[in-house]
């Protein structure tokens, strides 16, 4: 296939169902994500966080992601996640990314709109898709009360989408980044009302730790893209550590990464299949 934009990938899921976006950190995680997608013959999004891409030398990881996406046997997008600045979005586009997220959710509404519009105009001019966020996700250190306080207002989301012309929009519905401390309380009514007001594909961040029933409900209400980060790290690191602990003196830097890569591929296979079709079996 080829490297494709986020807009193209989301358009492939014409009926209800979602596409997975998976955090990428190095050669092995990138290869694992591609391998998992190819195993089930489904589109995939290779995602790298702004904090990772910003580290010195890590633009090489971004370039590697672009190369692997171009060589993939399935449609693959390369996506910058949660950039807070116009400059980092432009850096990702220069590397060859097909999609960027500008996250101005920490700003007042008008400033978020202005920053997002600036990125959209520049990105769309070269065929790159843009995701943005309205409302703000809680972090792993925040409790449920904090998460609830940051929930998106559907009317604000509709106005934001109209003003910015973004290709995808992330909402805050009580979800959070990292591992949840308890069972998260999701505001499904926010998804439902927002989906009625706009045609822009909706995005769910903070996927790791949600139940299959919660994923299914969100997809049924209009979510088209689900971000999975912590689960990728957990699959890779737990497998790598287990292999090392089996024979610590071997320091097996050949076998351990390969097995970790295979674990990532399995995680991607399962999630892509679930988001695209198996979610229907978990609707209550």
C-alpha positions in Angstrom: 0.0 0.0 0.0 1.4 3.4 0.9 1.6 6.2 3.4 -1.8 7.8 3.6 -3.3 10.7 5.5 -5.4 10.4 8.6 -8.4 11.7 6.6 -8.0 8.8 4.1 -7.7 6.2 6.7 -10.8 7.4 8.6 -12.7 7.4 5.3 -11.9 3.7 4.8 -14.1 2.9 7.8 -17.3 3.8 6.1 -19.7 2.0 8.5 -19.5 2.1 12.3 -16.2 1.1 13.6 -12.9 2.7 14.5 -9.2 2.6 13.5 -6.4 2.2 16.1 -3.6 4.6 16.6 -0.6 3.1 18.4 2.3 4.8 20.2 5.7 4.2 18.6 9.0 4.6 20.3 11.7 2.9 18.2 12.4 0.5 15.4 11.0 -2.5 17.2 7.7 -1.0 18.3 7.2 0.5 14.8 7.9 -2.9 13.1 5.5 -4.6 15.6 2.7 -2.2 14.8 3.1 -2.6 11.1 3.3 -6.4 11.5 0.1 -6.6 13.5 -1.8 -4.5 11.0 -0.5 -6.6 8.1 -1.5 -9.8 9.9 -5.2 -8.8 10.0 -4.9 -6.8 6.7 -6.3 -3.6 8.3 -5.3 0.1 8.1 -3.2 1.4 11.0 -1.9 4.7 12.5 1.7 4.8 13.8 1.6 7.5 16.4 4.5 9.3 18.2 4.1 11.6 21.1 5.4 15.2 20.9 7.5 14.5 24.0 9.2 11.6 22.2 9.7 13.4 18.9 11.1 16.4 20.6 14.0 14.6 22.2 17.4 15.2 20.5 17.9 12.8 17.6 14.4 11.4 17.7 13.5 12.9 14.4 15.2 9.7 13.1 12.5 7.7 14.7 9.9 9.8 12.8 11.8 9.3 9.5 11.9 5.6 10.2 8.1 5.5 10.8 7.5 7.2 7.5 9.8 4.7 5.7 8.0 1.7 7.2 4.6 3.2 6.5 5.5 3.7 2.8 6.6 0.0 2.6 3.6 -1.4 4.5 1.2 -3.8 2.9 -1.7 -2.0 4.4 -2.7 1.7 4.4 -0.7 3.4 7.2 -0.7 6.9 8.5 2.2 8.5 10.5 0.8 10.8 13.2 2.2 13.3 15.6 0.3 13.2 18.9 -0.4 16.1 21.3 1.9 18.8 19.9 1.4 22.0 21.8 3.2 24.2 19.1 2.9 25.1 15.5 6.6 24.6 15.1 6.7 21.0 16.1 3.8 20.2 13.8 5.8 21.8 10.9 8.8 19.8 11.9 6.8 16.6 11.7 5.4 17.6 8.3 8.9 18.3 7.0 10.0 14.8 8.2 7.1 13.4 6.1 4.3 12.7 8.6 0.8 12.4 7.0 -1.0 13.7 10.1 -0.4 15.9 13.1 -2.4 16.8 16.2 -2.3 20.3 17.5 -3.4 20.3 21.1 -4.6 23.7 22.2 -7.0 22.4 24.7 -5.0 24.0 27.5 -5.8 27.4 26.0 -8.9 29.6 26.1 -11.4 28.7 23.4 -10.5 31.6 21.1 -6.8 30.9 21.3 -7.2 27.2 20.7 -9.2 28.1 17.6 -6.5 30.5 16.3 -3.7 28.0 16.9 -5.6 25.2 15.3 -6.6 27.2 12.3 -2.9 28.2 11.7 -1.8 24.5 11.7 -4.8 23.4 9.5 -4.1 26.0 6.9 -0.4 25.1 6.6 -1.0 21.3 6.8 -3.9 21.1 4.4 -1.8 23.1 1.8 0.5 20.0 1.6 -2.1 17.3 2.0 -1.5 16.6 5.7 -4.5 15.9 8.0 -5.0 17.6 11.4 -6.5 16.5 14.6 -7.3 18.8 17.5 -8.8 18.7 20.9 -11.6 20.6 22.7 -12.0 20.0 26.4 -9.0 18.6 28.2 -8.0 15.1 29.2 -7.0 14.4 32.8 -3.6 12.8 33.5 -2.8 9.8 35.5 -2.3 12.0 38.6 -5.8 13.4 38.4 -8.9 12.0 40.1 -12.4 11.5 38.7 -13.5 14.9 39.9 -10.8 16.5 37.9 -11.6 14.5 34.8 -15.3 15.4 35.1 -14.4 19.1 35.3 -12.6 19.0 32.0 -15.4 17.3 30.0 -16.1 18.8 26.5 -19.2 20.9 25.9 -20.8 19.5 22.7 -21.8 23.0 21.5 -18.3 24.2 21.9 -17.1 21.2 19.9 -19.5 22.0 17.1 -18.4 25.6 16.9 -14.7 24.6 17.1 -15.1 22.2 14.2 -16.9 24.8 12.1 -14.2 27.4 12.7 -11.1 25.3 12.3 -12.0 22.7 9.6 -10.1 20.0 11.4 -10.1 16.4 10.0 -10.6 14.8 13.4 -11.6 16.0 16.9 -10.6 14.5 20.3 -13.1 15.0 23.1 -12.8 14.8 26.8 -15.6 12.6 28.2 -14.0 11.5 31.5 -11.2 9.6 29.9 -7.6 10.0 31.0 -4.0 9.3 29.9 -2.1 6.5 31.5 -3.5 3.7 33.6 -6.8 4.4 35.4 -6.8 4.2 39.1 -10.4 2.8 39.1 -13.2 2.2 36.8 -13.5 5.4 34.7 -16.9 7.1 34.4 -17.5 8.1 30.8 -19.9 10.8 29.7 -21.5 9.0 26.8 -24.0 11.8 26.4 -21.2 14.1 25.3 -20.3 11.8 22.5 -23.8 11.3 21.4 -24.7 15.0 21.3 -21.5 16.0 19.6 -21.9 13.3 16.9 -25.3 14.7 16.1 -24.0 18.2 15.7 -20.9 17.6 13.5 -19.7 15.3 10.8 -16.0 15.5 11.9 -14.7 12.1 13.0 -14.4 11.8 16.8 -11.3 10.5 18.6 -11.0 8.7 21.9 -7.7 9.2 23.8 -6.7 7.4 26.9 -7.9 4.0 25.7 -5.7 1.7 27.8 -7.8 0.4 30.8 -11.2 1.0 29.3 -13.4 -2.1 29.2 -14.6 -3.7 26.0 -18.1 -2.6 26.8 -16.9 1.0 27.2 -15.0 0.9 23.9 -18.1 -0.6 22.2 -20.4 2.1 23.5 -18.0 4.9 22.4 -17.6 3.4 18.9 -21.4 2.9 18.6 -21.9 6.6 19.4 -19.4 7.8 16.8 -15.8 7.4 17.8 -13.7 6.7 14.6 -10.2 6.6 16.0 -8.9 5.2 19.3 -5.4 6.0 20.7 -3.6 3.2 22.5 -0.3 4.1 24.2 0.3 2.5 27.6 -0.8 -0.9 26.4 1.9 -0.8 23.7 4.6 0.1 26.3 3.3 -2.6 28.7 3.3 -5.3 26.0 6.9 -4.4 24.9 8.4 -3.9 28.3 6.8 -6.8 30.1 7.9 -9.2 27.4 11.4 -7.8 27.1 11.8 -8.0 30.9 10.5 -11.5 31.1 13.0 -12.7 28.4 15.9 -11.0 30.2 15.0 -12.4 33.6 14.9 -16.0 32.2 18.6 -15.8 31.6 20.0 -12.5 32.9 23.6 -13.4 32.1 22.8 -13.8 28.4 22.0 -10.1 27.9 20.0 -11.2 24.9 19.7 -8.0 22.9 18.8 -10.0 19.8 16.1 -12.3 21.0 14.5 -10.0 23.6 13.6 -7.2 21.2 12.2 -9.7 18.7 9.9 -11.3 21.2 8.9 -7.8 22.5 8.1 -6.8 18.9 6.0 -9.9 18.4 4.1 -9.0 21.6 3.4 -5.5 20.3 2.2 -7.0 17.0 -0.3 -9.3 18.9 -1.6 -6.3 20.8 -2.2 -4.4 17.6 -3.9 -7.3 15.9 -6.3 -7.7 18.7 -7.1 -4.0 19.1 -7.5 -3.4 15.3 -9.9 -6.3 15.0 -11.9 -5.3 18.0 -12.2 -1.6 17.0 -13.2 -2.4 13.4 -15.7 -5.2 13.9 -15.7 -7.2 17.1 -16.9 -4.3 19.2 -20.4 -5.1 18.1 -20.3 -8.3 20.2 -19.8 -6.2 23.3 -22.7 -3.8 23.0 -25.1 -4.0 25.9 
